[in-house]
Amino acid sequence: MRLNLITTNETTHQMTHRVIAFHPAIASTGNSSQVAEQMEAAIRKEAEQGWTFVAHTTSQTLVRGDTGCFGIGAKPDTSTQLQFLIFKKG
């Protein structure tokens, strides 16, 4: 996605943003430091390609259930949280 930002002196700057999904995974005996290490590794990987880390954000979304066959095996809608890392360049 490209955003054109116009400053007060009418100069145009090009800024490119990149959003990547972040799916930390730890074992049942894991801890938050393992998630932090995974996030740091993802940020470092993007930084090596010239991207600057901006933010970590979450988004909640609805996952549609299934009506089943005549209601048999029906599954309700569920909610899930997705995590994203946002970077900028420019």
C-alpha positions, -999 to +999 in steps of 0.1 A: +000+000+000+013+035-009+003+066+010+010+101-004+015+124+025+014+162+018+033+184+043+024+220+050+049+233+025+031+214-003+060+189-007+049+153-014+066+124+003+061+088-007+058+063+022+052+026+018+038+005+045+040-032+049+018-054+072+027-089+080+008-115+100+025-125+132+017-160+146+038-166+177+039-202+187+050-216+221+047-250+238+024-253+268+054-248+290+065-217+271+065-181+283+062-146+271+100-142+265+097-168+238+070-147+221+092-116+224+121-135+208+099-145+179+087-109+174+123-096+176+134-120+150+105-110+127+113-073+132+151-079+126+143-098+093+123-069+079+149-044+091+175-062+071+154-054+040+152-017+049+118-017+067+113+003+099+091-012+126+060+010+134+036-010+155+021-043+166-016-045+164-044-071+168-076-075+149-106-095+160-126-113+133-155-136+130-150-171+117-183-183+102-195-216+116-211-244+096-248-252+094-241-289+091-265-313+073-300-306+086-283-292+117-263-323+124-227-314+130-235-277+130-208-254+144-214-219+158-196-188+146-164-182+166-143-151+172-105-151+167-078-126+172-052-120+145-018-102+152+000-080+127+034-062+126+034-029+107+065-015+090+072+016+069+098+025+043+104+060+029 
